[in-house]
Amino acid sequence: MKKIITILALISLPILSFADGDYAILFAQLPAQSQAFVKTHFDGAQVSYCLRDAHSFEVRFDDGAEVEFNHAGKWKEVDCKYKAVPASVLKLIPASVLTYVESNFPKALVTKVNVKSWGYELELNNGLDVEFNKKGKFLRIDD
């Protein structure tokens, strides 16, 4: 009975939330590329829920961390709130980005990585946003 209620709730959520554009989906309904990213970089983390809208997918974990994917399933943002972004995710961006951050902010943690059309935006736990172009060249700091 509990399974039936859960299934009915999951089926009705897209209908109820369609006006907002976001609706809940099962992890298995994410694109294969998104599922692989989560399993690789957040192995052992408990998925709280998954959302879909017309242009993207989002996975939220029990600890509050979020990963956003584009419509094709490629990651575009990892936000770990106050915890460090997994090192395996940081290896996906140019090494020069991490070298700059480690050299200039040795005590700071990268808590968010956002892949933009023009490059990368990293949020640090000291409140600074550091921006780099696609090749990893430093652009600016935003506080």
TORTORZA-350011 format. One record per atom (N, C-alpha, C): residue in one letter; x, y, z. Coordinates in steps of 0.1 Angstrom, whole numbers, padded with zeros to 4 digits, always signed. Atoms other than C-alpha are relative to their C-alpha. Layout:
N
AXYZ...
//
This chain:
143
M+0008-0012+0000M+0000+0000+0000M+0009+0013+0000K-0009-0012-0001K+0028+0024+0009K+0007+0002-0014K-0006-0001+0014K+0044+0017-0026K-0010+0006-0009I+0010-0006+0009I+0012+0025-0043I-0002+0015+0002I+0001-0014-0003I+0008+0058-0025I+0012+0008-0005T-0012-0007+0005T+0044+0067-0033T+0000+0002-0015I+0001-0001+0015I+0039+0059-0070I-0010+0010-0004L+0010-0009+0004L+0007+0078-0072L+0004+0015+0003A-0005-0013-0003A+0024+0108-0055A+0010+0005-0011L-0010-0003+0010L+0053+0107-0080L-0007+0003-0013I+0007-0002+0013I+0029+0105-0109I-0008+0013+0000S+0008-0013-0001S+0007+0134-0097S+0009+0012+0001L-0009-0012-0002L+0037+0157-0089L+0002+0008-0013P-0002-0008+0012P+0044+0166-0125P-0013+0007-0004I+0013-0006+0004I+0007+0174-0131I-0002+0012+0009L+0002-0011-0010L+0005+0196-0099L+0010+0011-0002S-0010-0010+0001S+0037+0214-0105S+0003+0005-0014F-0003-0003+0014F+0035+0218-0143F+0000+0015-0002A+0001-0015+0002A+0025+0255-0140A+0013+0007+0004D-0012-0006-0004D+0058+0262-0123D+0012-0003-0010G-0010+0005+0010G+0077+0244-0151G+0009-0011+0006D-0008+0011-0006D+0096+0221-0126D-0009-0011+0004Y+0008+0012-0005Y+0084+0186-0118Y+0010-0010+0005A-0008+0011-0006A+0098+0157-0098A+0001-0011-0009I-0002+0012+0007I+0113+0128-0115I+0008-0010+0008L-0008+0010-0007L+0130+0096-0104L+0014+0001-0005F-0014+0000+0004F+0168+0093-0105F+0002-0007-0013A-0001+0009+0012A+0164+0066-0131A-0005+0007-0013Q+0005-0008+0012Q+0147+0092-0154Q+0010+0011-0005L-0011-0009+0005L+0178+0114-0156L+0007-0006-0012P-0009+0005+0011P+0199+0112-0187P+0011-0009+0005A-0011+0009-0004A+0225+0084-0185A+0012+0008+0004Q-0012-0008-0003Q+0253+0110-0185Q-0001+0007+0014S+0003-0006-0013S+0237+0128-0155S+0001-0011+0011Q-0001+0011-0010Q+0233+0095-0136Q+0015-0004+0002A-0015+0004-0001A+0270+0086-0143A+0007+0010+0008F-0006-0011-0007F+0281+0120-0131F-0002-0001+0015V+0003+0001-0014V+0263+0116-0098V+0006-0012+0007K-0006+0013-0005K+0275+0080-0093K+0015+0001+0002T-0015-0001-0001T+0311+0090-0100T+0004+0010+0010H-0005-0011-0008H+0314+0123-0081H-0007+0001+0013F+0008-0001-0013F+0288+0118-0053F-0003-0014+0005D+0002+0014-0004D+0292+0081-0046D-0002+0000+0015G+0004+0001-0014G+0275+0073-0013G-0008+0011+0005A+0009-0011-0005A+0256+0106-0011A-0014-0004-0003Q+0014+0004+0001Q+0219+0102-0006Q-0007+0011-0008V+0008-0009+0008V+0197+0117-0033V-0013+0003+0007S+0012-0004-0006S+0169+0137-0018S-0012+0000-0010Y+0010+0000+0010Y+0150+0144-0050Y+0007+0005-0013C-0004-0004+0013C+0154+0151-0087C-0011+0008-0007L+0009-0008+0006L+0137+0178-0107L+0003+0002-0015R-0002-0002+0014R+0132+0185-0144R-0009+0012-0004D+0008-0010+0007D+0121+0215-0164D+0002-0001-0015A-0001+0001+0015A+0120+0223-0201A+0015+0001-0004H-0014-0002+0005H+0158+0231-0202H+0010-0007+0009S-0011+0006-0009S+0175+0213-0173S-0005-0010+0009F+0003+0010-0011F+0176+0187-0146F+0008+0004+0012E-0006-0003-0012E+0185+0191-0110E+0000-0012+0010V+0000+0011-0011V+0196+0166-0083V+0004+0007+0013R-0002-0005-0013R+0194+0176-0047R+0003-0011+0009F-0004+0010-0009F+0211+0156-0020F-0004+0003+0014D+0005-0001-0014D+0201+0151+0017D+0009+0011+0007D-0009-0010-0007D+0231+0173+0028D-0002+0015-0006G+0002-0013+0006G+0218+0202+0007G+0007+0003-0013A-0007-0002+0013A+0242+0199-0022A-0009-0002-0012E+0009+0000+0012E+0228+0204-0057E+0010-0001-0012V-0007+0000+0013V+0240+0195-0092V-0011+0003-0010E+0009-0004+0011E+0223+0211-0122E+0007-0005-0013F-0004+0005+0013F+0225+0195-0157F-0008+0007-0011N+0008-0006+0011N+0215+0209-0191N-0009-0010-0005H+0010+0008+0005H+0188+0194-0212H+0006-0014-0005A-0007+0012+0005A+0213+0168-0226A+0006-0008+0011G-0006+0008-0011G+0225+0157-0192G+0014+0004+0004K-0013-0004-0004K+0258+0175-0191K+0000+0010+0012W+0000-0008-0012W+0267+0191-0158W+0003+0015-0003K-0003-0014+0002K+0266+0229-0156K+0002+0007+0013E-0002-0006-0013E+0266+0236-0119E+0001-0010+0011V+0000+0008-0013V+0277+0219-0086V+0001+0010+0011D+0000-0009-0012D+0268+0237-0054D-0001-0008+0012C-0001+0008-0012C+0279+0221-0022C-0003+0008+0013K+0004-0010-0010K+0267+0251-0001K+0013+0004+0008Y-0011-0004-0008Y+0293+0253+0027Y+0011-0010+0001K-0010+0011+0000K+0312+0221+0020K+0008+0002-0013A-0008+0000+0012A+0340+0217-0006A-0006-0008-0011V+0004+0008+0012V+0331+0206-0041V+0010-0012-0001P-0009+0011+0001P+0345+0171-0046P+0012+0002-0009A-0012-0001+0008A+0380+0170-0059A-0001-0006-0014S+0001+0006+0013S+0370+0148-0087S-0008+0009-0010V+0007-0010+0009V+0346+0175-0100V+0010+0011-0004L-0010-0010+0003L+0374+0201-0097L+0010-0004-0011K-0010+0005+0011K+0396+0179-0120K-0006+0002-0014L+0007-0001+0013L+0370+0185-0147L+0002+0014-0006I-0002-0013+0005I+0379+0222-0151I+0015+0002-0002P-0014-0002+0003P+0413+0236-0163P+0008+0001+0013A-0009+0001-0011A+0442+0230-0139A+0004+0014+0004S-0004-0014-0003S+0451+0267-0141S-0009+0007+0009V+0010-0006-0008V+0419+0276-0124V+0003-0003+0015L-0003+0005-0014L+0427+0255-0093L+0013+0006+0005T-0013-0006-0004T+0463+0267-0093T-0001+0014+0004Y+0003-0014-0004Y+0451+0303-0092Y-0006+0001+0014V+0007-0001-0013V+0427+0297-0064V+0009-0005+0012E-0009+0005-0011E+0452+0276-0043E+0011+0010+0003S-0011-0010-0002S+0479+0303-0048S-0005+0012+0007N+0005-0013-0005N+0458+0333-0040N-0009-0001+0012F+0010+0002-0011F+0433+0318-0015F+0003-0013+0006P-0004+0014-0005P+0452+0289+0002P-0009-0006+0011K+0009+0005-0011K+0427+0286+0031K-0014-0001-0005A+0014+0000+0004A+0396+0289+0010A-0004-0013-0006L+0005+0012+0007L+0374+0260-0002L-0009+0005-0011V+0009-0002+0011V+0356+0259-0035V-0013-0006+0003T+0012+0005-0004T+0320+0255-0026T-0010-0001-0011K+0009+0001+0012K+0304+0260-0060K+0008+0002-0013V-0006-0001+0013V+0314+0256-0096V-0011+0002-0010N+0010-0003+0010N+0293+0271-0124N+0007+0001-0014V-0006+0000+0013V+0301+0263-0160V-0009+0010-0008K+0007-0010+0008K+0291+0294-0181K+0004-0002-0015S-0003+0000+0014S+0291+0299-0219S+0014+0006-0002W-0013-0007+0001W+0322+0322-0214W+0011-0006+0008G-0010+0006-0009G+0340+0301-0188G-0005-0006+0012Y+0003+0006-0013Y+0339+0292-0152Y-0001+0010+0011E+0002-0009-0012E+0326+0309-0120E+0001-0009+0012L-0002+0008-0012L+0338+0295-0087L-0004+0009+0012E+0004-0007-0013E+0323+0305-0053E+0009-0006+0011L-0009+0004-0011L+0347+0303-0024L-0007+0002+0014N+0007-0001-0013N+0337+0298+0013N+0004+0013+0007N-0003-0014-0006N+0353+0333+0020N-0009+0011-0006G+0010-0010+0006G+0324+0349+0000G+0004+0006-0013L-0004-0005+0013L+0343+0356-0031L-0004-0009-0012D+0003+0007+0013D+0333+0346-0067D+0012+0003-0009V-0012-0002+0009V+0363+0341-0090V-0004-0005-0013E+0004+0004+0013E+0358+0340-0127E+0012-0002-0010F-0011+0004+0010F+0379+0324-0155F-0006-0002-0013N+0006+0003+0013N+0375+0321-0192N+0001-0015-0003K+0001+0014+0003K+0371+0287-0210K+0014-0007+0001K-0013+0006-0001K+0409+0282-0211K+0006+0000+0014G-0005-0001-0014G+0413+0289-0174G+0007+0012+0004K-0006-0013-0003K+0426+0324-0176K-0008+0008+0009F+0007-0008-0010F+0417+0346-0146F-0006+0012-0007L+0007-0012+0005L+0391+0373-0155L-0002+0010+0011R+0002-0010-0010R+0380+0389-0123R-0005-0007+0013I+0005+0005-0012I+0369+0386-0087I-0012+0009+0003D+0012-0007-0004D+0334+0395-0075D-0003-0003+0014D+0002+0002-0014D+0326+0400-0039D-0015+0002+0004
//
